[in-house]
Amino acid sequence: MKVGPRGLFGRLAIGLLLAAVAAILFATAFLYFRFHESETRFREGTLQSFARAIAADVIASEGRSFSAGHRTKTLLERANGAYVVLDAQGRWLGGNSSNRDAFVPLDVKEGFFFELPAGPAQKTRYGLATAIVGTDPPLFVEVVFPGGEIVFDSVLEEFTKDIAWLWLPFLVLMLVTNLGVAHIALRPVRTAVAQAEAIATQATILTIDETGLPDDVRALVRAVNLAFARLQAGYRALEEFVADVAHDLRTPIAVLKLQLTDHGDGEMASLKPEINRMERMIEQLLDRARIGRIQLLPDDHVDLGEVCRRVAEFMAPLVVAGGRSIELTGAERPLPVSGLFDELFRAMRNLVENALSHAPTGSEISLAIDHDSCSVSVIDDGPGFPSSILSRDLSSRAPVRSDRFGGVGLGLSIAARTLDAFGGRLILENAPSRGAKATMMLMPWSPPDRAS
């Protein structure tokens, strides 16, 4: 199981945070070692400076009696340092220490640095033992100081207390700034994502705008646009193929119907209903192919009541011949909706045909217009829609079929796709006291504002 942010912005935030923490840790380690190295050099340089000053005083007194000069004494007192001057046998000749012994055994010819461990009442001390050049017989000097008095062991601690706390707000400010920059930089990506999501519901948007995108993101969007173009070309080719096949089948179907009519009422006449179903299926295939070429303009609108009246008039002979009746309500006043007359007529006709195929003999098919919701419902007294189709999302691109006892299955798909092209939707449900109820929800139309 993958743990962590899935979005690009979240990954950038985590990456920036880790980079900032790593930079602070690296800077802290660098300063620590750098201070440690500087501390060592400073300590050794200070010890050498005092040793030279004491050696100068020894030479000035010709090595017989020794007393450090005023300046040297002052510096030693400020630093809480101690020194001894020794002869070649290690005997004490002078110094400011109450201990008249060498701090370390004098067994080398050249100077060396040493460390005296801390005791019960004394800190760790650092020292230098070196020969005094220019004296005869040779003399030696040893200088020691507490580490905290002449070196900055506490520099890192003081830095942490006085300066390092600023790193926390600096880190927060840096993260906020970087995240703000990342948010602005990803704005074109979010816009492209919004456009890509809109493609799923708006057939008129088939590409993602590449304007203002960074070069690397533009390359990705361009590849996606090319993929969309190929898919669109394939979809159009399929629709054209279906339309061509359906159109070419109309002629042989018409010839077949004519031949069946010439045979009168014999056995061949029993094929007429099947031929009629084939003919209607071909017409529906043509209707389905036309939907992909719908171009809806802002001025395109129709009166929903007029569409319903024309459908009721067109279907009335078939309804009456089948032993049913048809009723239209709500068409007393106009209801302008966005759409094209022919396409809405075909969508409504398919819904009425679907109801006619399943309504029992002697029942009524109702066309009810609702002005408040800008919709029209086709209601029948048939067995209703199966639960499998009622739970479907009709806005998806999958085929919509009624599956109600032998239905052809294209009518609902045509109605759903037509409404989708006009910004509406098809709602299928079962009426509480009757059978199936198919509602066409449409977009109300108003004259566009041309003031601009």
C-alpha positions in Angstrom: 0.0 0.0 0.0 1.4 3.4 -1.0 1.7 5.9 1.8 2.2 9.6 1.2 0.7 12.4 -0.9 -0.6 11.5 -4.3 -0.9 15.0 -5.7 2.0 16.8 -7.3 1.6 19.8 -4.9 1.7 17.5 -1.9 4.9 15.9 -3.1 6.5 19.2 -3.7 5.6 20.3 -0.2 7.1 17.2 1.3 10.2 17.5 -0.9 10.7 21.2 0.1 10.3 20.3 3.8 12.8 17.5 3.6 15.2 19.7 1.7 14.9 22.5 4.3 15.5 20.1 7.2 18.5 18.5 5.4 20.0 22.0 4.7 19.6 22.9 8.4 21.2 19.7 9.6 24.1 20.1 7.1 24.6 23.7 8.2 24.6 22.8 11.9 27.1 20.0 11.3 29.3 22.3 9.2 29.3 25.1 11.8 30.0 22.6 14.6 33.1 21.2 12.9 34.1 24.5 11.6 34.0 26.0 15.1 35.8 23.1 16.5 38.6 23.5 14.0 38.7 27.3 14.6 38.7 26.7 18.3 41.7 24.4 18.1 43.6 26.9 16.0 42.6 29.8 18.3 43.7 27.9 21.3 47.1 26.9 19.9 47.7 30.4 18.6 46.9 32.0 22.0 49.2 29.6 23.8 52.0 30.3 21.3 51.4 34.1 21.7 51.8 33.9 25.5 54.8 31.7 25.2 56.6 34.2 23.0 55.7 37.1 25.3 57.1 35.2 28.3 60.2 34.1 26.3 60.8 37.8 25.4 60.7 38.7 29.1 63.1 35.9 30.0 65.6 37.0 27.3 65.3 40.6 28.5 66.3 39.6 32.0 69.2 37.5 30.6 67.8 34.3 32.0 69.1 34.7 35.5 66.1 36.0 37.3 62.7 36.2 35.7 59.6 38.3 36.2 57.0 38.6 33.5 56.3 42.1 32.2 53.3 44.1 33.2 51.5 43.6 29.9 52.1 39.8 30.0 50.8 39.7 33.6 47.7 41.6 32.7 46.9 39.3 29.9 47.5 36.2 32.0 45.3 37.4 34.8 42.5 38.2 32.3 42.7 34.7 30.9 43.2 33.0 34.3 46.3 31.4 32.9 49.4 30.0 34.6 53.0 29.6 33.5 56.3 28.3 34.7 59.8 28.9 33.5 62.1 25.9 33.8 65.8 25.2 33.3 67.1 22.2 31.4 66.8 20.1 34.5 63.2 21.0 35.0 63.8 23.3 38.0 61.4 26.2 38.6 62.9 29.6 37.8 59.7 31.7 37.8 56.0 31.8 37.2 52.7 32.9 38.6 51.6 29.4 39.7 51.5 28.4 43.3 52.8 25.0 42.1 56.5 25.2 41.6 56.7 22.1 39.5 56.4 21.6 35.8 52.9 21.0 34.5 54.1 18.1 32.4 57.5 16.3 32.4 60.0 18.2 30.4 61.4 15.4 28.1 61.3 16.9 24.6 63.5 19.3 22.7 60.7 20.9 20.7 57.5 22.5 21.8 54.3 20.5 22.1 50.7 21.0 23.1 49.1 19.1 26.0 45.9 18.8 27.9 45.5 18.5 31.7 42.4 16.6 32.7 39.8 18.3 34.9 40.1 17.8 38.7 37.7 18.1 41.6 38.0 21.9 41.7 39.6 22.7 38.4 38.5 22.7 34.7 40.2 21.0 31.9 43.3 23.0 31.0 45.2 23.2 27.7 48.9 24.0 27.6 52.1 24.5 25.6 55.6 23.4 26.5 58.3 25.0 24.4 62.0 26.0 24.5 63.0 29.6 24.8 65.2 30.4 21.8 68.3 32.6 22.5 69.2 31.5 26.1 72.3 29.8 27.3 71.9 27.5 29.1 68.6 26.5 27.4 65.4 27.4 29.3 61.9 26.3 28.8 58.4 27.7 29.4 55.1 26.0 30.0 51.8 27.9 29.7 48.3 26.5 30.6 44.8 28.0 30.5 41.4 26.8 31.3 39.7 25.9 28.0 36.6 28.1 28.5 38.7 31.2 29.3 40.7 31.7 26.2 38.7 29.7 23.6 35.1 29.9 22.4 33.9 26.5 23.4 30.6 28.2 24.2 30.3 29.9 20.8 28.0 27.2 19.4 25.9 27.3 22.5 25.6 31.0 22.3 24.9 30.8 18.6 22.1 28.4 19.3 20.6 30.6 21.9 21.0 33.9 20.2 20.8 33.2 16.4 19.8 29.6 15.6 16.2 30.1 16.9 15.8 32.4 13.9 16.0 29.3 11.7 12.6 28.1 12.7 10.7 31.2 11.4 13.1 31.4 8.5 12.2 27.7 7.6 8.5 28.5 7.9 8.9 31.6 5.7 10.9 29.7 3.2 8.4 26.8 3.0 5.4 29.2 2.7 7.2 31.2 -0.1 8.2 28.0 -2.0 4.7 26.5 -1.6 3.2 29.8 -2.9 5.5 29.7 -5.9 4.7 26.1 -6.5 1.0 26.8 -6.2 1.3 29.6 -8.8 3.5 27.5 -11.1 0.9 24.6 -11.0 -2.0 26.9 -11.8 -1.8 26.1 -15.6 -1.8 22.4 -14.7 -5.0 22.8 -12.7 -6.6 24.7 -15.5 -5.7 22.0 -17.9 -7.2 19.4 -15.5 -10.4 21.3 -15.3 -10.6 21.5 -19.1 -9.9 17.8 -19.4 -12.7 17.0 -16.8 -15.1 19.2 -18.8 -14.5 17.1 -21.9 -16.4 14.2 -20.3 -19.6 16.3 -20.1 -19.3 18.8 -22.9 -19.1 17.4 -26.4 -18.1 20.8 -27.8 -14.8 20.9 -25.9 -12.4 18.4 -27.5 -9.0 19.8 -26.7 -7.1 21.3 -23.8 -5.8 24.9 -24.2 -2.0 25.0 -24.3 -1.7 28.7 -23.8 0.5 29.7 -20.8 1.7 26.2 -20.0 5.3 25.5 -19.2 7.2 23.7 -22.0 7.3 20.3 -20.2 3.6 20.5 -19.3 2.7 21.8 -22.7 4.4 18.7 -24.3 2.2 16.4 -22.1 -1.0 18.4 -22.9 -0.1 18.4 -26.6 0.3 14.6 -26.5 -3.1 14.3 -24.8 -4.7 16.6 -27.4 -3.3 14.5 -30.2 -4.8 11.4 -28.4 -8.1 13.2 -28.2 -8.0 14.0 -31.9 -7.3 10.4 -32.8 -10.2 9.2 -30.6 -12.5 11.8 -32.0 -11.5 10.8 -35.6 -12.1 7.2 -34.8 -15.5 8.0 -33.1 -16.6 10.1 -36.1 -15.5 7.4 -38.5 -17.5 4.8 -36.6 -20.6 7.1 -36.6 -20.2 7.7 -40.3 -19.9 4.0 -40.9 -23.1 3.3 -38.9 -24.9 6.1 -40.8 -23.8 4.8 -44.2 -24.8 1.3 -43.4 -28.2 2.4 -42.0 -28.8 4.6 -45.0 -27.9 1.9 -47.5 -30.2 -0.5 -45.7 -33.2 1.7 -46.2 -33.6 0.9 -49.9 -33.6 -2.9 -49.6 -36.0 -2.7 -46.6 -38.4 -0.5 -48.6 -38.2 -2.9 -51.6 -38.9 -5.8 -49.2 -41.9 -4.1 -47.7 -43.3 -3.4 -51.2 -42.9 -7.1 -52.2 -44.6 -8.2 -49.0 -47.5 -5.8 -49.8 -47.9 -7.3 -53.3 -48.3 -10.8 -51.7 -51.5 -9.7 -49.9 -52.5 -11.4 -46.7 -50.6 -14.7 -47.2 -47.9 -16.1 -45.0 -45.5 -13.5 -46.2 -47.7 -10.8 -44.7 -46.8 -12.1 -41.2 -43.3 -10.7 -41.7 -44.5 -7.1 -42.0 -44.2 -6.4 -38.2 -40.6 -7.6 -38.2 -39.8 -5.6 -41.3 -41.4 -2.5 -39.6 -39.2 -3.1 -36.6 -36.1 -3.4 -38.8 -37.1 -0.2 -40.6 -37.5 1.7 -37.3 -34.2 0.3 -36.0 -32.4 1.7 -39.1 -34.1 5.1 -38.5 -32.9 5.1 -34.9 -29.3 4.3 -36.1 -29.5 7.3 -38.3 -30.8 9.4 -35.4 -28.0 8.1 -33.2 -25.4 9.1 -35.8 -26.8 12.6 -36.2 -26.3 13.4 -32.5 -22.5 13.5 -32.8 -22.9 16.3 -35.3 -25.1 18.6 -33.2 -23.9 22.2 -33.0 -26.0 24.2 -30.5 -25.7 28.0 -30.7 -26.8 30.5 -28.1 -29.9 31.5 -30.2 -31.1 27.9 -30.7 -34.3 27.3 -28.8 -37.7 25.7 -29.2 -41.0 25.7 -27.5 -41.2 22.4 -25.5 -45.0 22.5 -25.6 -44.9 22.7 -29.5 -42.5 19.8 -29.7 -44.8 17.7 -27.4 -47.9 18.6 -29.5 -46.2 17.6 -32.7 -45.0 14.3 -31.2 -48.5 13.6 -29.8 -50.0 14.3 -33.2 -47.5 12.2 -35.0 -47.8 9.2 -32.7 -51.6 9.4 -32.2 -52.5 7.1 -35.1 -50.1 4.4 -33.9 -51.2 4.8 -30.3 -54.9 4.5 -31.2 -54.2 1.6 -33.6 -52.6 -0.3 -30.7 -55.6 0.2 -28.5 -54.1 2.9 -26.2 -54.7 6.6 -25.8 -52.3 9.5 -25.4 -52.7 12.6 -23.2 -50.7 15.9 -23.2 -50.8 18.3 -20.2 -48.9 21.5 -19.5 -48.7 22.8 -23.1 -51.2 25.6 -22.6 -48.4 28.2 -22.4 -45.0 28.4 -24.1 -41.9 26.9 -22.4 -38.7 28.0 -24.3 -35.8 25.6 -23.9 -32.3 25.4 -25.4 -32.2 22.9 -28.2 -33.1 22.1 -31.8 -36.6 21.1 -32.9 -35.8 18.0 -35.0 -33.5 16.5 -32.4 -35.8 17.0 -29.5 -38.7 15.7 -31.7 -36.8 12.5 -32.3 -35.8 12.1 -28.7 -39.4 12.6 -27.5 -40.7 10.3 -30.2 -38.3 7.5 -29.0 -39.6 7.9 -25.5 -43.2 7.7 -26.6 -42.4 4.6 -28.8 -40.7 3.0 -25.9 -43.8 3.6 -23.7 -46.1 2.4 -26.5 -44.1 -0.9 -26.7 -44.7 -1.7 -23.1 -48.0 -0.1 -22.1 -50.9 -2.6 -21.9 -53.9 -2.5 -24.2 -56.5 0.0 -23.0 -54.0 2.1 -21.0 -53.0 5.7 -21.4 -49.6 7.3 -22.2 -49.2 10.7 -20.6 -46.9 13.5 -21.7 -46.7 15.9 -18.7 -44.9 19.3 -19.0 -43.6 20.8 -15.8 -42.8 24.5 -16.2 -41.2 24.9 -12.8 -38.5 22.2 -13.4 -38.4 22.8 -17.2 -39.1 19.2 -18.0 -41.5 16.8 -19.7 -42.3 13.3 -18.5 -43.5 10.3 -20.5 -45.5 8.0 -18.2 -47.0 4.6 -19.1 -48.8 1.8 -17.3 -46.4 -0.9 -18.3 -44.1 -3.1 -16.1 -41.7 -0.3 -15.4 -38.0 -0.1 -15.8 -35.8 -2.9 -14.3 -33.8 -2.0 -11.2 -30.5 -2.5 -13.2 -31.2 0.6 -15.4 -32.7 2.7 -12.6 -29.3 2.6 -10.8 -27.4 3.6 -13.9 -25.6 6.9 -14.5 -27.2 8.0 -17.8 -24.6 10.7 -18.3 -22.0 8.0 -19.0 -21.1 7.0 -22.5 -22.3 3.4 -22.1 -25.3 2.3 -24.1 -28.7 2.9 -22.4 -31.2 0.1 -23.0 -34.6 -0.4 -21.4 -34.5 -4.2 -21.5 -38.2 -4.2 -21.0 -39.4 -7.4 -22.6 -38.1 -7.2 -26.2 -37.4 -3.5 -26.6 -35.1 -2.6 -29.4 -32.9 -0.7 -27.0 -31.8 2.4 -29.0 -34.6 4.8 -28.0 -33.4 5.6 -24.5 -29.8 5.9 -25.7 -30.9 8.5 -28.4 -32.9 10.5 -25.9 -30.1 10.5 -23.3 -27.4 11.5 -25.8 -29.6 14.2 -27.3 -30.3 15.8 -23.9 -26.6 15.6 -23.0 -25.7 17.6 -26.1 -28.3 20.3 -25.1 -27.0 20.5 -21.5 -29.9 18.5 -20.1 -30.3 14.9 -18.8 -32.7 12.0 -18.9 -34.1 10.7 -15.6 -35.6 7.2 -15.5 -37.9 6.1 -12.6 -41.0 4.0 -11.9 -44.1 6.0 -11.0 -45.6 5.1 -7.6 -49.0 4.2 -8.9 -48.2 3.5 -12.6 -45.4 2.0 -14.7 -42.3 3.7 -16.2 -41.6 7.4 -16.1 -38.9 8.9 -18.3 -38.3 12.6 -17.7 -36.5 14.9 -20.1 -34.8 17.7 -18.0 -33.9 20.6 -20.3 -32.1 24.0 -19.9 -34.5 27.0 -19.9 -33.7 29.5 -22.7 -33.5 33.3 -22.4 -32.3 35.8 -25.0 -28.6 36.2 -24.8 -27.3 39.5 -23.5 -25.9 41.4 -26.6 -25.0 44.6 -24.7 -21.3 43.8 -24.8 
